[in-house]
Amino acid sequence: MNRTHFKKFFITGLVALLPTILTVAVIVLCFNLLNNYFGKPIGQGILKIIELAGGEGVKLFGCTIEELGKNDLFLTFAGLPIAIIITLFVGVLLASFVGKRILLFLESLLENLPVIKVIYPYAKQFTDFLKPASQKKSDFKKVVAVEYPRKGMYAIGFVTSDGIPCLNQKLGKRYVSIFIPSSPAPFTGFLYYAAEDEIIDLPMTVDDALPLLISAGVINPPLNPNCK
């Protein structure tokens, strides 16, 4: 096998495996964060309660509380299920009207705290990228192509709102706000204002556009019959 064939086969294999690898990496990252910062501390708390209730020297499964406290596997099995249940409960709560208001209050509080206000917006961008598609659709109105960074070149973007009323009034026509994501990391990007009559509506959903951006154009969405 010569160098050209080796390079071709390697890139082909990498492109095929990369989506699966990235998916597994995100799942492992979320699991570790939930387990290490939520599940295990809950497991430690359970052991403390058992120790207080049973007195000094109490044993569980033939082991002392101190021994179990050093056993990562036990802490995971004891605390992770409770952490998952609490997470689900928080999700149900935040889906309600009252929960949304509480979340907005907490976000405004975090965005005004020293140091945290610098980190929090970027952390929120990443978690927003992982939100379910149904929630993304409420944030991004449609997928468009906008002429950028120069004439004859186009970038993929998401229309997020109808723009700034004052700007539209002064310019005499509507300039919509467009989030142009970076590739291959679309959870970062920048804001761009473009005249509504100068953007091209693309017949694709947000779900179609994200794989296109993450793969840097390698994975194209299926041909839409409405594309003329």
N, C-alpha and C positions, 0 to 999 in steps of 0.2 A: 504494500500500500504506500503510494507516494504522498508527499506532503500536501498536495492539493486535495486529494481524496480524503486524507485524514482530517483536514480542516473542514471540508464540506460535511463529512459525516458527524464530526464533533459538534458543529454549529446546529445541524439538523436535530441531533439528539438533545442538545441543550435547550433549543426552542421548544421541543416536545415535552421535556421534563420540567422546565422552569415554572409554568403555571401551577403544577402539582407541588413543587418544592416550596413556592411562595405561599400557597394555601396552607400547607403543613406547618410552615414556619410561623404564620400568623396564629394558627390554632394553638401551637405549642407556646407561643408568647403569651396569648390570652390565658391559657391554662396555668402557666407558671405564675403570672401576675395574680390571678385569682387565688391560687393555692398558697403561694408564699406570703402574700400580704393580707389575706382574708381567711383562707381555710385553716392554715396551721395555727395562727393566733387563736382562732375559735377552738381548735383542738386543745391548745394550752389552757384556755379558759375552762373547758369541760373538765380537764384534769384537776384544776384548782378547786372547782366546785366539789368534785368527788373527794378530794383530800380534806376539804373543810367539813364535808358531811360525814366522812368515815373516820376522821381523826388521823393522827400521825401514824405512819407505818402501814396504812391500808394498802392492799394489793388488788390489782385488776389483771385478770388473765395470767395470774401467777407472777406478775412483775410489779415492782414498786412504781409509784407515781413518777419518781425521778427518772427511772429507766424508760418509762413510756414517753416522758417528755423529751427524751433524746432520740426517740424513734420516729424518723420522718414519715415512714409508711403509716404508722398508727395515727399520727397527727393528721395526715392527709385523709385517711378513711374516716376519722372522727369528725373533722371540721369541714372538709370540702362539700359533702352533701348539704350541710346546713348553709354554707356560703352560697351554694347554687340556689337553694330555696329562697334565701334572703334577696339574692340578685333578681330572681323572678318576681318576688313581691315588690321590689323597688321599681322594676319595669312596669308592672301593672299600675302601681301608684302614679308613676310619672306619665302614664298614658291618659290619666284623668285630667280634667280641667284644673283642679286644685293642685295636682302634682306638677303640672306644667308651670303654674304660677310660682310654686316653691322652687322649681329648677331655675327659672329666670331670676328669682331673687338671689339664689346661691351663686349663679354665674356672675351677676352684677357685683356681688360681694367679693368674689375671687378676683375679678378683673380690676379691682381697686386696691388690692393688697400689695404692698411692696414685694418685689422679687417675683411673687407668684403671678402678678399681672403680666410679666414679661414672658413667662413660660406657658401659662394656661391657654392663650389663643392658639399656639402651635399644637399643643396636645389635643385641643378640641378639633382642630382641622383634621388630625389623624383619625380620631374617633368618628368624626362626621363622615369620613370616607368609608368607614366600615359599617355605616348604618344600613338597614335594609333598603332595598330598591324603592319600596313604596314611600319611604320617608325622603329619599333623595329626590323623587319626582316632585314632591311638594316644594323642595328648595330650588331645583332647576326646572324652569318652565319648558325649555326645549333645547335641542342641540342645533348649533348653527356653525357655519363657516364664515369667518371674517377676514378681510384682506389685511394681513399683518405678517411680518414686520415691514413689508414694502409692497408696492404695487406688483401684482402678478403672483404673489405668494399668499397662501391662506393658512389660517390656524383654526383648529377645532375649539369651540367654546360652548359654554352653557349660559343661556339667558337667565338671569337671576331676578331681575325686576324691570319695571318700566322706566328706570332712570331717575334723574333728579329733576323735579318739576321746574325749578328755577333755571337750570341749564337748558331744558327743552324750550322754555318760554323765550329766553334770550336768543337762542339759535333759530327759532322759528319752526322747528320740527323735532320729532321725538328721537332722543338718543337713549337707547336701552343699555342697561348695565350687563356686561358679559364677563363671566369668570373664565379666563383662559388657563387651563391647567398645564402643569409641567409634565413632560414625558421622560422617563417611565414612572414618575412618582406624582400622579395626578392629585394627591391630597395637598399639594402646594401649587401655587400659581399666582396670578395677578389679575387686577380688575381693569377692565377696558370699556370705554364708552364708544358706541358706534351708532351711526344713523340707522334707524330701523329699515329704511329702504335700500341700504347698502350691505345688509347681511343676507346670507343665503340659508334658508331653512333646510335642514337635512332630514330626510325621512328615516330617522333612526331614534331609538330610545336611549335613555341614559345608560341602561344595561348594555346596549350595543356599543356605545361610545367608549365605555371604560376599558374593555379588553383591547380596543384599538389603541388607546393611549398608553396602557401599561406595557403592551408589546412593542411600542414604538412603531406602530403601523404594520407589524408582521401579521397580526390577526385582524382581518377585515370583516365587518358585519355582513350578513347575508344580503344579497341583492333584493332591494325592496321594489315591488311592482309599481309603487307610486312614484318612483324616481324617474323623472322625465327631463 
